[in-house]
Amino acid sequence: MPFGKKIEKETLILLFFFLLAFSLRLALIEHRPLHHDEGVNGYFMTGLMERGHYAYNPENYHGPSFYFLSVIPFILFGKNVLALRFMPALLGSMLVLLLFPLKKRLGFAGTATTAFFVCFSPALFYYSIYAIHEILFVFFSIASIVSLVEFVETAREKWLYSAAVFLAFLFTTKEASFYFGPLILGIFAFSLFCCKPGIRSAFRKKRNIKMVFIAICLFFAVYTVVFTSFFSNPQGLIDSVKGPFIWLTQPSLHAGHEKPFYYYFELLFFYEFPLLALGLLGAIVAFLKKNPSFSFFGVFVIAVLLAASTVEYKVPWILINFLAPFAFLAGFFVKESIDFLNEKNRFIALAFIVFLLASVFFTLMVFFALNVEIPASEENKLAYVHTTMQAKSVIEKITKMHELDKGFTLAIVSKQSIWPLPWIFEDFNVTYYGLEENNFESILNSGFTVVLFEKNGESSALNPEGFEKEPFSLRPGLDMIAFYKKNTQIE
């Protein structure tokens, strides 16, 4: 930027909301205890750091992009919750920066609206301090759409190249990319050939054929490097194609996650109503005005929402795949509405402003409730079988005891999955038992500093001398009891 050049107010508002979004995410990044899935991702991340290698396994979990991108925060901050959640927090905040290419078309009010919702949308915020693949998937899908929209509008080849890279990262993040990717490219092709007269003949030119060839090469280069773990695991390239079929054909992967068709609509209505309303209105206006850029977002979000609602397998974090494009459409609607109201009477304009202020108030109220007051409560429908705040207190107490006692030992007795505990206590001296080894008194008398029992009739009846007893719920459906040796001091 030349010295003395005035910074656009749209740029200032985007930088403000990006810094605000990132600061808020960092401030609350450890407020909520780790979820089961976060503990599993932490385990893989630790393995990558210790062995310097990660090999994609399609039968277990999602793509490798999360782990390779998280290497930097683990190097900077060590093994902790901050490092694990840092990359989702950063990319969740960087959704604001994806507005830069569109800011002139949105104007100040539209840009500020979209930036506000990306920053404060309750669900977008909740899952951008959540160490799973979903927020990365959302970022790469929106980044690829923005890049393709800009290519349609400007025909500048850099946007096609950036779209190819972002789409490659989309495919290396989650198996759902095999639906999202073709959908994005299909809408792009329609926008390109139907909304831009003459583009078909232009693509016959050698320069444009070369441009497409370079974009395809960029896509497969990134795709290959990531899935083969930088060429150390060639099998990963074959496995990358197997992943989607495994997730589609194994019912056990979906067991317990069946929800009715209206599930996502219900979550949107109760938690994100202003964003839903403004986003849908933005899509309608974009279609009526035949705006190619925002019609792209409209077709995309409606297709994804209907497809996700049709499939029986549903989990709440899928919600954010709709919220990000709705945020862009909300900004477009506000911009178009202000342009329209400038020609109308003040009463209509005042009513619109009141509606926007009510939307801001509602969003902030729900944001605070779900992310600060009840982040891991069963009352919060975004907290899907989440580790409880009660369990977080027990974990913090055990961690403090471990720091104070060099001879600290821990035993955990359960027949159920107890993640995220194995990752949290990975560096502790831990012994694991199944419930079939049910001589509970013998385990208690084995000299452990702390013993965690899955709660049942026998463990509930235990009341040994020399131990403090604390019942707690690890997550809904898994009650446990912690026994602490009384002679261990906790300051």
PyMOL commands that set and color helices and strands:
alter all, ss='L'
color gray80, all
select helices_A, chain A and resi 9-27+36-51+65-69+71-77+81-94+97-120+122-127+134-154+157-171+177-195+199-202+206-227+235-249+251-253+263-271+273-288+292-310+316-341+346-373+389-404+421-424+440-444+457-461
alter helices_A, ss='H'
color red, helices_A
select strands_A, chain A and resi 410-413+430-433+450-454+467-475+478-485
alter strands_A, ss='S'
color yellow, strands_A
deselect
rebuild
show_as cartoon
